[in-house]
Amino acid sequence: MILALAALLWNFPPCWAQGGLPASASRVSGVPHVDSKTFRILRPGTMSIIARDPQTGELGVAVESHYFSVGPVCPWAEAGVGAVATQATAEPLYGQLGLEMMRYGKDAPAVLKALLAADSASETRQVAMIDARGNVAAHTGSGITAAAGHLTGKNYSVQGNTMSSEKVWPAMARAFEQKTGDLVDRLLAALEAGQEAGGDIRGQQTAAIIVVSGTSTRRPWKDRIFDLRVEDSPQPITELKRLVRLQRAYHFAFKGDDSASEKN
């Protein structure tokens, strides 16, 4: 079934600005909802960001939700290929097939268009994709629990559903654009800004971050610079930041070990 769907999808080849948003941002809406018999149904109300660092080519996804263990469901990324966030009535196939199609040369807008066209429940989905060239596409279905929406900008997209207000994703976009530092710092800043603007209306529970290299070594374990999850916590973003600091320390330790090995 999955291979047949992938083969089918391979053949698939209104916007407005709101005051106070980043100048590069835009929002898109969709079409009526019907039930799906093809895709699985998971329902994490979520805020997330996908992004690319134009200097390094690194790709990343960061997500927070009131949903136990969001890490295996929402964020997807592959070095030199792209990144995907799938949420609302989340479907992991958007991550799996999305990356596969981008790996074989399709750009993010074409991939998302093809997947949505094949999904009869597309109006229950919220999905964002970015490819290794920085092309961005996002979709917020009309059948998603409010407050819900997304913004796309240069090398990023922010999105949220079941949020406390429509201020959440614009706050995330501003934080990402204004923050200095590496991609991880900017992704975390976006999550923090979203939470400060109200976050998930049900509260906090789980968070995850994935950052991969700009080019693939064909060794995924080396290409994943950060791959961290907080499964269940009253302050998951704070805990995720702690894990990032710890991972950075281990990165430095590993570099020291490698240098010592080369001298021997």
N, C-alpha and C positions, 0 to 999 in steps of 0.2 A: 504493500500500500504506500509506504513512504517513498520507495524508489519510483513508483508510478507517478506519485504526486510531484516529486522532484523533476522528473522528465517533462511533465506537463507544464510546470512553472517555468522551466528553462526557455520555453517558446514565447513566453509573455514579454514581450519587450518591456476655493475662494479665499483669499488672503486679505488681512487687514491689520493695521498698526494701532496700538492702544497707547494713550498718553502715559509717559513715565517709563516706557520700555526702552531697552537698548535700541539704537537706531537700526541695527542690522537684523532685528528679530521679526519674525512673522508667525502667524497662527493659521492652521488649516482645519476644516471640518469635513464631515463625511456624508454617508447615505443611509437609508433605512436598514434596520436590523432584522435578520431572520436567524433561526436556530441552526447550529452546525452539527452535522453527524460525522465530520471528518476529524475535527480537532478536539483535543482534551480540554477540560475546563478547570482552571485554577483561579482563585479570586483574591490575589493580594492587592489591596488598595495601597498605592505606592507613590513616592516621589523619587525621581532618578535623573541622572545626567549622563549622556554619552559625549565623548569629546576626543579630539586629536590635537597633539602638540605639533604645530607646524615646524618647529625648530628641530625636534628629534624624530618626528614621525610616530611617537608613542600614541597608542590608542587606549582609552579607558572607559569604564563604567563605574558609577557609584550609585548606591540605592539605599533607601531607608523605608521601612514599612511597619505597619501594625499587622504582621503576618509572620508566623513562626518560620524561621529558616528560609528567608527570601533568596539567599545566595544561589541555590541550585536552580532556581526558576527564572529570575529576571535578567541577571547580567551575563552577557556572552561577549567574548573578545578573542581575536586571533591575530598574532603578530603579522604585519604586512598585509592584512586582509581587511579587517573592520571590527566594528563593535555593534552590539544590539542590546536594547532593553525591551523586554516584553512584560506587560503588566495589565492591570484591570482584570478582565477575564483572561488571564495570562496563558499563552500557548508556547511552550518551549520549542516547538517546531520552527517558530519564527527565528529563534536563535540558531538552531542547528542548520536549517535549510538556508537561512539568510547568509550565514558565513560561507556555506558551501557554494552558493551562487556567486557571491562576491569573490571567492577564491578563484573562480573560473572566469572572472573578468567583467561580470555585471556590476554596474554602479549601484549605490544604495537606493536612489529613487526608483530605478527600474525593478530592483529586487522587491522592495516594499510594495510597489504597485502590483507585481505578479502574485505575491503571497496574499494580499488583501483580495484580489480578484478571485482567488481559488477558495476563499474562506467565507462561507455563508453566514458566519457569526462575526464578521469584521467590525460591525458597529458596537460590539462589546469589547473590542480590543483597544489597547493603547500601546503603540510600538514606535520605537525610534531606532534609526540605523545610521551609521557613518562608515564610509569606506576609507581605504588607505590613502586616497587622494583628497580626502576632506569633503567629499560630497555627502550631504546630509538630507535625510527624509524622516518625517514623523507623521503619525496618524493618531487622532483621538476620536473614537467612535461616538456617535450620538446616543448610544445606549449605555453610557458609562455613568456611574454615580458621581454627582457633582459634590464639590467643585472639581472640575476636571479641565485640563487644557495642556497645551505645549507651546514652546517657543523655539524656533530654530535660529541660530546665528552662525557666524563664520566659524567653522570647525567644531560646532557643538549643537546639542539639542537638550532642552530641559523639559520635563513632563511630570504631571501629577494627577492623581484622581483620588476621590474621597478625601479631599483636602479641606482644611478649615475655611479657606477663602481663595479667591482668585488672585490673591497677592503672592501666593507661594512660589509659583514657577517664574514670574518676573523677578522676584527677589533672588532666586537661584541664578538666573541669567546675569543680573547685574553683578553679583558676587563673583561669578566665574570670569566675567570680562574685566573686572577691576583688580582681582587678586594677582599678585606677582608670585613667582616661585615655579616649581616644576608642576607637571600635570597632576600628580597626587595631591599636592597642596591646594590646587585650584578646584579639583573635584570635591575635596572635603569642605572647602569654603562654601561651595554651592549648597551642599547638604546642610551645613550649619545655618546658612541664610534662609533656606526653606523652612527649617524647624523654627527659627526665630520669627518667621512670618506666620507661624501657626501650625505648619506641618499637617500630618494625617489627623483628621478630626477625631479618630479613635485613640490617638496617643502613639507612643513609640514602642517598638519591640525588637526589631531586627534590622541589620544593615550589612552591606557587603561592598567590596571594592575590588576591581580587577584592572590592572594596567599591564600592557604588553609592549614589547619592543616594536620599533618602527619597521624593522625587516625581520623576516623569519630565518632562523638557523636550522629549521626542520627538527628542532629539539624543543618541544613545547615547554618542558620543565625549565629550560634556560630562558626562553622568551618571556615567561611570565615574571615580571618584575615585582608585582604585588598581586596577591590572590588571598584576600582575607575576609573572614565572615564573623559576624556576631549573631548568633542564633536566637538568643533570648535575653534581653537586658532592659532595665528601666531607662537606661541612657545609652542606646546603641551607638550613636554617633560619637559620643565621648569615648566609649570603649574602642570603637574603630580607630579613632585617632591615636589612642594608646598603642594599639597593635601596629599601626603604621610606624610609630616611633621605634618600637621594638624591632620591627623588620629592618628599618634603616640601620640600626645598630648591628644587626646580624650581617647586613650587606657589607659594612665596613670590616667586621671581623673576618668575613670570608675573603675579602680582598687582601687583608693582612696575611692570612694563611696561604693564599695563592702566591703572594710575593715571596714569602719565606720558602715555599716549595721550589720556586724558580731559582733561588740563590743556592740551593743545596744540590 
